[in-house]
Amino acid sequence: MVAGTAPIEPDGSTTPSDAAAQMERCCAIVAQAIADLGGNIADTVRTCIYLTDRADFAAIAPIHGKWFGAARPATTTVIVSGFIRPEWKVEIEAEVMEP
């Protein structure tokens, strides 16, 4: 499981811009974490997306599909009141099963 993946850049700063850019960064972090453990993002069976604004769903859904489309994981999206860093708009968790 890759948990609590937030839009954090390598220098520790927050990915600037909108929810779509932050979702792209979160997915890249998840993919790298899975690869670092010897897995493949295509083996993702479940994701959970946390958003601070339901209006951002239309922008982040295609990005989720781009990264996880081959896996077609069960996905839950939860609207939350906020995150530790107020500039974060999205976080994602992923569960992977090795074949």
C-alpha positions, 0 to 999 in steps of 0.5 A: 500500500502506498498511503497518504501521497501528497503533492510534494516536490523533491525539494519539499515544497508543494506542487504549485497550481491547480488540483490537476497538477497536484494529482499528476504529481501524486500519481507520479510519486505513487508510481515511483514508490510502487516501482521502487518496491519492485511492483507495477502500477498496472497491478493496482487494485484500489485507490482512494482520492481525497479532494478538498473541492468536489468541483476539482473531480472533473479535472483530476479524474482523467489524470487518474485514468491516465495513470491507473487506466490499465489496472482499472482499480476500485476507486473511492473519492472522498471530499475532505475539509483540508490537509496538513498543508492548506495549499494541498488540494488532493492526496491519493492512496493506492493498494497493489497486489503482485500477480 
